Amino acid sequence: MINSIKEKFYKLFGGKPIIVRSPGRVNLIGEHTDYNMGFVLPAAIDKSIYFAIKPRNDKRINLFAYDLNDEWKFAVDDIKRSEKSWANYLIGVVDQIKKTGKEIQGFDCVFGGDIPIGAGLSSSAAIEAGLAFALDKLFNLGFEKIELVKLAQRAENQFVGVQCGIMDQYINIFGKKGNVLRIDCRSLDYDYFPFEFDDVSVVLFNTNVSHSLASSEYNKRRKECSTGVDIIKERYENVESLRDVTIDMLEESRNKLDGVIYKRCKYVIEESERLLSACDALNKNNLREFGKYMYGSHQGLSKEYEVSSPELDYLVELVSNLDGVYGARMMGGGFGGCTINLIENKYVNSVSRKVKENYKKKFGIDAEVYVTSINNGTEIIES
């Protein structure tokens, strides 16, 4: 992939580019906790977007999307939305850099990669944060890492128009091989936890279904959590989010809470506890215990938060008793997408085969399999 992108760059533009690798991500535990000001536990992976990029002496910007065999050209001083949706992720980054008051020249860029689109591995953040990182290096802009994260997030929020949280861009920049990153979504503080299990792969099984419920139900869950906070706040005035609520506090307010609101709040509070306990398990190098918290997370997402689907539930249930599987759960917003599984390397093929056969038999759909490992965040690999 890297060689193909470099060859395309030489053919289109000539000269020697720098090569930047920008990874996708997985989230091992901590789902729907971000907008409740809780914790998440993502990791950068080996599936990546690669940029070949070189400065120009004028204000022209030439973008070439290798995977789409498509191009877009514009000028630094003429920022406007493109009818090509892929280009807006990059134009938005240039727009945000300009808004900081920093000056950049034009540049030539070819990018492409092996992050599966639509699998929930955050290819969009890899494009945004990867370009922000590359331009920072190319033009010596002097951004702090956290500034690059926020800049890339703003590009998606304000220019692309997707109201994503900060996790995807954060792990893209701060990822570290052999570690997962616990991000505090309230303070934006972070801690690394060791994940150095050389004999274990992170395997994703893609249901290849996407239920139309996803976006409307996502907004509904946010509102349900907010309603719960407002009711609990009547008794505990210092409560600002579910992050501040314990199970005991929730139980004290139970008679005022609608049954559905109670279930939603209970899931979020318990998921925060699970995540912190899962980090303790990693400190003890105990992957078996960590896996139990992943299964607990899925159970809560399915039964209490109710964002799973028959396909996701089936995939988790199917692997739960197989040799070599430490843990599994649905990953992402829900109602489709992937399950994330921790599988011992020597069992990956046999487990994947069983999953594909049984899933096809039950749903008539092919499940895709992505085998990944934890890697560094965005970095220059050739300068």
Secondary structure, DSSP 4 states (H G I P E B T S, - for coil): -HHHHHHHHHHHT-SPPEEEEEEEEEE-S--S-GGGT-EE-EEEEEEEEEEEEEE-SSSEEEEEETTTTEEEEEETTB----SSHHHHHHHHHHHHHHHTT-----EEEEEEE-PPTTSSS-HHHHHHHHHHHHHHHHTT----HHHHHHHHHHIIIIII-----SHHHHHHHH--TTEEEEEETTT--EEEEE---TTEEEEEEEEEEE-THHHHHHHHHHHHHHHHHHHHHTT-TT--SGGG--HHHHHHTGGGS-HHHHHHHHHHHHHHHHHHHHHHHHHTT-HHHHHHHHHHHHHHHHHTS----HHHHHHHHHHTTSTTEEEEEE-SSSSEEEEEEEEEGGGHHHHHHHHHHHHHHHHS-PPEEEEE-B---SEEEE-
